[in-house]
Amino acid sequence: MRQLENFFRLVSNLFGAVSLVFLMFLMLGTTLDAAARGIWGRPISGVFELAELSMVLVVFLGLGWTMLDNAHIRVTLLVERMPPWAARIAETLSWGFAALLLLILAVPSTQDAAHSFAIREFRWGYIEFPIWWAKIVLAVGLWFGFLQLAFHTLYVALRGQPAQPAQGPATATAGAGVRIEP
């Protein structure tokens, strides 16, 4: 189990670092593009197209980090009031359904990525921009998310929910049973 946890942590950190690169581009590129529009009245060619792809990659490559920190937004109103055995079953089912949802998204995404790669798909805009690589990264991110959630489902089923991080000043509570953690 420890080896799988280390694998998921390593890949999550790698994907998270790539996600941060795209996030930095999104911030810097959009700022420069807005400044160029204001100063010269014209956008920077290609920034809009890459910004579209960056948003998708930031989300799907960043999923692993969210899972590592157990920071997905969850409504725990009922689970907190259940006996431990029932809470474990409910948690196992909820994580299992989340994994199933990512699997349902990953399969057609993989098919679309394969087709996109085969035809070397690109997007028209100010410049002709290839998007096949982003579709492949999206599919990889979905498959990784599925594997991570499937592993977590098994972990919860066998050992119970991992200990929650201490609720510090950065953790907000948005009503009874709803925990929003950074």
Secondary structure, DSSP 8 states (H G I E B T S, - for coil): -HHHHHHHHHHHHHHHHHHHHHHHHHHHHHHHHHHHHHHHSS--TTHHHHHHHHHHHHHHHHHHHHHHTT-S-EE-TTGGGS-HHHHHHHHHHHHHHHHHHHHHHHHHHHHHHHHHHHTT-EE-SSS-EE-HHHHHHHHHHHHHHHHHHHHHHHHHHHH-S-------TT-EE-STTEEE--
